[in-house]
Amino acid sequence: MSTNVSAASGQQLWGIYYTDREYARLLGDPLRTVIEAPNKQAAEEAAGKLGFESPWAHPVTAEQARYALWLPQQKRHQRQLPARKHSHGMHV
């Protein structure tokens, strides 16, 4: 049996669904996204910050998370390259 809690970080995977259950059923009850958070309230707040209106969080496994409609990008710890500087001269 797989678990959805990471013992090292205390984080849990939360599936974000529609709060309106009747509307969700009409759409096939899709798993909208997955959030990693310590609790239900934190997951719902994080989903709201990502633009998900009226989120409802429910614990999910890593296997279930694979079927989410949208997944947030993983944070990358790469050094960002400087932007290309543009000339302020006239271009003809």
C-alpha positions as CSV (number, residue, x, y, z in Angstrom):
1,M,0.0,0.0,0.0
2,S,1.4,3.3,-1.0
3,T,1.4,6.3,1.4
4,N,0.8,10.0,0.7
5,V,2.8,11.4,3.6
6,S,6.5,12.1,3.3
7,A,7.9,11.3,6.8
8,A,11.0,13.4,6.2
9,S,9.2,16.7,5.4
10,G,5.8,16.2,7.1
11,Q,4.2,17.1,3.8
12,Q,1.2,15.3,2.3
13,L,-0.2,15.1,-1.2
14,W,-3.6,16.7,-1.5
15,G,-5.9,16.4,-4.5
16,I,-7.8,19.5,-5.4
17,Y,-11.4,19.0,-6.5
18,Y,-14.4,21.2,-7.1
19,T,-16.2,22.3,-3.9
20,D,-19.6,22.1,-5.6
21,R,-20.1,18.3,-5.7
22,E,-23.0,18.4,-8.1
23,Y,-21.0,20.4,-10.6
24,A,-18.0,18.1,-10.1
25,R,-20.2,15.0,-10.8
26,L,-21.4,16.6,-14.1
27,L,-17.8,17.0,-15.1
28,G,-16.8,13.5,-14.1
29,D,-15.3,14.6,-10.7
30,P,-11.9,15.5,-12.1
31,L,-8.8,15.8,-10.0
32,R,-7.9,19.4,-10.9
33,T,-4.4,19.5,-9.4
34,V,-2.2,18.1,-6.6
35,I,-0.7,20.2,-3.9
36,E,2.0,19.2,-1.4
37,A,1.1,20.7,2.0
38,P,1.2,19.8,5.7
39,N,-2.6,19.9,6.1
40,K,-6.0,20.4,4.3
41,Q,-6.3,24.1,5.0
42,A,-2.8,24.9,3.7
43,A,-3.5,22.8,0.6
44,E,-6.7,24.7,-0.1
45,E,-5.0,28.1,0.4
46,A,-2.1,27.1,-1.9
47,A,-4.6,26.0,-4.6
48,G,-6.4,29.3,-4.2
49,K,-3.2,31.2,-4.7
50,L,-2.6,29.2,-7.9
51,G,-6.0,30.4,-9.2
52,F,-8.2,27.5,-8.4
53,E,-11.6,28.9,-7.4
54,S,-13.4,27.2,-4.5
55,P,-10.9,24.3,-4.0
56,W,-11.7,21.3,-1.9
57,A,-8.6,19.2,-0.8
58,H,-8.6,15.5,-0.2
59,P,-5.6,13.3,0.5
60,V,-4.3,11.4,-2.6
61,T,-1.5,8.9,-3.2
62,A,1.4,9.5,-5.6
63,E,-0.3,7.1,-8.1
64,Q,-3.6,9.0,-8.0
65,A,-1.7,12.3,-8.4
66,R,-0.5,11.1,-11.9
67,Y,-4.1,11.7,-13.2
68,A,-4.4,15.3,-12.2
69,L,-5.5,17.7,-15.0
70,W,-2.7,20.2,-14.2
71,L,0.4,19.9,-12.1
72,P,2.4,22.9,-10.8
73,Q,6.0,23.1,-12.1
74,Q,8.6,21.7,-9.8
75,K,10.9,24.4,-8.2
76,R,14.2,24.4,-9.9
77,H,17.4,25.2,-8.1
78,Q,19.3,26.1,-11.2
79,R,21.2,29.3,-11.5
80,Q,19.3,31.7,-13.7
81,L,21.3,33.0,-16.7
82,P,21.3,36.8,-17.1
83,A,18.9,38.2,-19.7
84,R,20.2,39.4,-23.0
85,K,20.8,43.1,-23.0
86,H,19.2,45.0,-25.8
87,S,20.8,48.0,-27.5
88,H,19.1,51.3,-26.9
89,G,20.3,52.6,-30.3
90,M,18.1,53.1,-33.3
91,H,17.3,50.2,-35.5
92,V,16.4,50.8,-39.2
